[in-house]
Amino acid sequence: MWKNIRIAILLLILLVVLINNWRDQNQNWNRPIVVLLHPINADGQSSTAQYIQQLQLAQFGEVKNYLEQQSAKYRQPIVVIMKLGRTLDEKPPKVPTEPSILKVMWWSLKFRFYAWQQRKSDDQPAAVTLYLNYYDPQHINELKHSTALEKGRIGLVNLFAAKKQDSQNNIVLTHELLHAFGATDKYNLQNGQPLYPIGYADPEQQPRYPQNQAELMAGKIPVSDHQIKMPEDLNQTIIHTLTAQEIGWLK
């Protein structure tokens, strides 16, 4: 009898996992997309804490507007709802620096457990939850790579705690948000160069350089064969057809 009960419990857990994985890989874009943002003082600086205290939902309004406008090129416009959640004291597990499959898998499990621990009963259900690691640019001038998981719909986003960086912060945030929906990077992982043609906003442009915009999942604007620059804001980026297909905006 107890053996049958244990088997039934294990089958139930497996069913829940399969349903969640299917849901994560089959987003219903006809429903409002709720994005929950949890700020974190990642460097422990008082200046970072002060920046986080002054955060307002309006600072992320361009993310909402951008996604709704870009989606209209491929389907009926989506509805995005940004929610500013609680500031969290506990920091998420650090992404491994070494390219080890086992270490990445172990980190993924720890990150998903961390996300489960941070949930509160009064948190609004969200399609994606992003944990925003903020750093004072006076103490650190280069951020580590951000990342997001499609399975679990969670992301770890490293950002600068400075008003002048808000627009570029939103580029990084939106890039990781689309990773959580299944979008892949469109740049060379070794040197950061956008991949031609999928990482170019206008691959048919003649002459090819300089490009005027970036494909969002490439993240940089190609200026020449070997030169790139960071877009100033989301208006200097687009979501191209392949990315739209990956996230389910196109069949």
C-alpha positions as CSV (number, residue, x, y, z in Angstrom):
1,M,0.0,0.0,0.0
2,W,2.7,2.5,1.0
3,K,4.7,1.6,-2.1
4,N,1.6,2.5,-4.2
5,I,1.2,5.8,-2.4
6,R,4.9,6.7,-2.9
7,I,4.6,5.9,-6.6
8,A,1.5,8.0,-6.9
9,I,3.2,10.9,-5.2
10,L,6.2,10.6,-7.5
11,L,3.9,10.4,-10.6
12,L,2.0,13.5,-9.4
13,I,5.3,15.5,-9.0
14,L,6.4,14.4,-12.4
15,L,3.1,15.5,-13.9
16,V,3.4,18.9,-12.2
17,V,7.0,19.3,-13.6
18,L,5.9,18.3,-17.1
19,I,2.9,20.7,-17.0
20,N,5.1,23.6,-15.8
21,N,7.7,22.9,-18.5
22,W,5.1,22.8,-21.2
23,R,3.6,26.0,-19.9
24,D,7.0,27.7,-19.8
25,Q,7.7,26.7,-23.4
26,N,4.2,27.6,-24.7
27,Q,3.5,31.2,-23.6
28,N,-0.1,32.4,-24.2
29,W,0.5,35.9,-25.6
30,N,-3.2,36.6,-25.7
31,R,-3.2,37.0,-22.0
32,P,-1.6,40.0,-20.2
33,I,2.1,39.3,-19.5
34,V,3.0,40.2,-15.8
35,V,6.7,40.8,-15.2
36,L,7.7,40.9,-11.5
37,L,10.9,42.8,-10.6
38,H,12.7,42.3,-7.4
39,P,15.5,44.8,-6.7
40,I,18.6,43.6,-4.8
41,N,21.5,45.7,-3.3
42,A,24.1,43.4,-4.8
43,D,27.2,45.4,-3.7
44,G,26.0,46.4,-0.2
45,Q,26.7,50.1,-0.9
46,S,24.6,52.8,0.9
47,S,24.5,54.6,-2.5
48,T,23.0,51.5,-4.1
49,A,20.4,51.2,-1.3
50,Q,19.4,54.9,-1.8
51,Y,19.0,54.3,-5.5
52,I,16.8,51.3,-4.9
53,Q,14.7,53.2,-2.5
54,Q,14.0,55.8,-5.1
55,L,13.1,53.3,-7.8
56,Q,9.7,53.8,-9.4
57,L,7.7,51.7,-11.8
58,A,7.7,54.5,-14.4
59,Q,11.5,53.8,-14.9
60,F,10.5,50.5,-16.5
61,G,7.6,51.9,-18.6
62,E,9.7,51.9,-21.8
63,V,10.1,48.1,-21.5
64,K,6.4,47.7,-21.5
65,N,5.9,50.2,-24.4
66,Y,8.7,48.6,-26.4
67,L,7.4,45.1,-26.2
68,E,3.9,46.1,-27.0
69,Q,5.0,48.1,-30.0
70,Q,7.4,45.4,-31.3
71,S,4.8,42.7,-31.0
72,A,2.4,44.7,-33.2
73,K,4.7,44.0,-36.2
74,Y,4.1,40.3,-35.9
75,R,0.7,39.7,-34.3
76,Q,-2.1,41.4,-32.3
77,P,-0.3,43.7,-29.8
78,I,0.4,42.0,-26.5
79,V,-0.3,43.6,-23.1
80,V,2.6,43.8,-20.7
81,I,2.2,44.7,-17.0
82,M,5.4,45.6,-15.1
83,K,5.3,45.1,-11.3
84,L,7.9,46.4,-8.9
85,G,8.2,43.8,-6.1
86,R,9.8,43.8,-2.7
87,T,13.5,44.6,-2.3
88,L,15.2,41.4,-1.3
89,D,18.0,41.1,1.3
90,E,19.1,37.6,0.3
91,K,21.3,37.6,-2.8
92,P,20.8,35.0,-5.6
93,P,23.5,32.4,-6.2
94,K,26.3,33.6,-8.4
95,V,26.5,32.4,-12.0
96,P,29.6,30.1,-12.4
97,T,32.5,31.8,-14.3
98,E,33.8,28.5,-15.7
99,P,32.1,26.9,-18.7
100,S,31.2,23.7,-17.0
101,I,27.9,22.0,-17.9
102,L,27.7,20.4,-14.4
103,K,28.4,23.7,-12.7
104,V,25.8,25.5,-14.8
105,M,23.2,22.7,-14.1
106,W,24.0,22.9,-10.4
107,W,23.7,26.7,-10.4
108,S,20.4,26.4,-12.3
109,L,18.9,24.2,-9.6
110,K,20.2,26.5,-6.8
111,F,18.7,29.6,-8.6
112,R,15.3,27.9,-9.0
113,F,15.4,26.9,-5.3
114,Y,16.3,30.5,-4.4
115,A,13.4,31.8,-6.5
116,W,11.0,29.4,-4.7
117,Q,12.3,30.5,-1.3
118,Q,11.7,34.2,-2.1
119,R,8.0,33.7,-3.1
120,K,5.5,35.1,-0.7
121,S,1.8,34.3,-0.6
122,D,0.9,38.0,-1.3
123,D,3.1,38.1,-4.4
124,Q,1.0,38.5,-7.6
125,P,1.4,35.6,-10.0
126,A,3.8,36.5,-12.8
127,A,4.7,35.2,-16.2
128,V,8.4,36.1,-15.5
129,T,10.2,37.1,-12.3
130,L,13.5,39.0,-12.7
131,Y,15.9,39.5,-9.8
132,L,17.7,42.9,-10.4
133,N,21.2,43.0,-9.0
134,Y,22.2,46.6,-8.6
135,Y,25.8,47.9,-8.4
136,D,27.1,51.4,-7.9
137,P,29.1,52.4,-11.0
138,Q,31.4,54.4,-8.8
139,H,32.7,51.1,-7.3
140,I,32.4,48.8,-10.3
141,N,32.7,49.8,-14.0
142,E,31.9,46.5,-15.7
143,L,29.0,44.2,-14.9
144,K,29.1,40.4,-15.1
145,H,26.9,38.7,-17.7
146,S,23.2,38.5,-16.9
147,T,21.2,35.4,-17.5
148,A,17.7,34.0,-17.5
149,L,16.0,30.5,-17.5
150,E,13.1,29.6,-19.8
151,K,12.3,26.7,-17.5
152,G,11.1,28.4,-14.4
153,R,10.7,31.8,-16.1
154,I,13.2,33.5,-13.9
155,G,16.2,35.8,-14.6
156,L,19.2,37.3,-12.9
157,V,19.9,40.8,-14.3
158,N,23.0,42.8,-13.4
159,L,22.4,46.6,-13.6
160,F,24.0,49.9,-12.6
161,A,22.5,51.9,-9.7
162,A,22.5,55.2,-11.5
163,K,19.8,57.3,-13.1
164,K,21.9,58.0,-16.2
165,Q,22.1,54.3,-16.8
166,D,18.4,53.6,-16.7
167,S,17.9,53.5,-20.5
168,Q,20.7,51.0,-21.0
169,N,19.6,49.1,-17.9
170,N,16.3,48.6,-19.7
171,I,18.0,47.2,-22.7
172,V,19.7,44.5,-20.6
173,L,16.5,43.8,-18.7
174,T,14.5,43.3,-21.9
175,H,17.2,41.1,-23.4
176,E,17.0,38.8,-20.4
177,L,13.2,38.9,-20.3
178,L,13.1,37.5,-23.9
179,H,15.6,34.8,-22.9
180,A,13.0,33.7,-20.3
181,F,10.5,33.3,-23.2
182,G,13.0,31.2,-25.3
183,A,14.9,33.8,-27.3
184,T,18.5,32.9,-28.1
185,D,21.6,35.2,-28.3
186,K,22.4,36.5,-31.7
187,Y,26.1,37.4,-31.0
188,N,29.4,35.6,-31.0
189,L,29.9,34.4,-27.4
190,Q,33.7,34.7,-27.8
191,N,34.0,38.4,-28.9
192,G,30.5,39.9,-28.5
193,Q,30.2,40.6,-32.3
194,P,26.6,40.4,-33.7
195,L,26.2,37.4,-35.9
196,Y,25.4,38.1,-39.6
197,P,22.6,38.1,-40.7
198,I,20.6,37.1,-37.6
199,G,22.2,39.6,-35.3
200,Y,21.7,42.6,-37.6
201,A,18.8,45.0,-37.4
202,D,19.0,45.5,-41.2
203,P,21.1,42.8,-42.8
204,E,20.1,43.9,-46.3
205,Q,21.3,47.5,-45.8
206,Q,23.8,48.8,-48.5
207,P,26.4,49.6,-47.6
208,R,26.2,47.2,-44.6
209,Y,27.9,49.6,-42.2
210,P,27.3,51.4,-40.0
211,Q,24.1,49.9,-38.9
212,N,21.7,52.3,-37.1
213,Q,20.1,49.9,-34.7
214,A,20.8,46.7,-32.9
215,E,18.9,43.4,-32.9
216,L,17.9,43.2,-29.3
217,M,19.3,39.7,-28.8
218,A,22.6,40.7,-30.4
219,G,22.7,43.6,-28.0
220,K,25.2,45.8,-29.9
221,I,25.1,48.0,-33.1
222,P,27.6,46.8,-35.7
223,V,29.7,49.9,-36.8
224,S,32.1,47.9,-39.0
225,D,33.4,44.3,-39.4
226,H,35.2,44.6,-36.1
227,Q,33.6,47.6,-34.3
228,I,30.4,47.6,-32.2
229,K,28.7,50.0,-29.9
230,M,26.1,49.9,-27.2
231,P,22.7,51.3,-28.2
232,E,21.6,54.3,-26.1
233,D,18.1,53.1,-25.4
234,L,15.5,50.5,-26.6
235,N,14.5,52.8,-29.5
236,Q,17.9,51.9,-31.0
237,T,17.0,48.2,-31.0
238,I,14.5,46.0,-32.8
239,I,13.1,42.4,-32.4
240,H,13.8,40.7,-35.7
241,T,11.8,37.8,-37.3
242,L,13.9,34.9,-35.9
243,T,13.6,36.2,-32.3
244,A,9.9,36.8,-32.8
245,Q,9.5,33.1,-33.9
246,E,11.6,31.8,-31.0
247,I,9.3,33.5,-28.4
248,G,6.1,32.6,-30.1
249,W,5.0,35.8,-31.8
250,L,5.2,34.1,-35.2
251,K,4.3,30.5,-36.1
